């Protein structure tokens, strides 16, 4: 997957809501007061994707939550499913 393909897939998941959260993501979201719609907005508005080969994850960057705050989302693509975790 290229960075462009990863970005497009993440943006699509944000727009459509076709994603799943890991338990770690739920925990981090609760700690940071991130709602599901914030994560979706950040994915849909993201501007680039950076591959992390050490853990086979993608950092989806440049997006903003519903309040306009920057929010980076780390994702793993498994077929059509996007698993989200926050760092």
QUIBEL-V371902 format. One line per field, one symbol per residue. ss: DSSP state (h for helix, s for strand, l for the rest). A space follows every 50 residues. Layout:
BEGIN
ss: ???
END
This chain:
BEGIN
ss: llhhhhhhhhhhhhhhlllsslhhhhhhhhhhlllhhhhhhhhhhllsss ssllllsssssllslllllsllssssssllsssssll
END
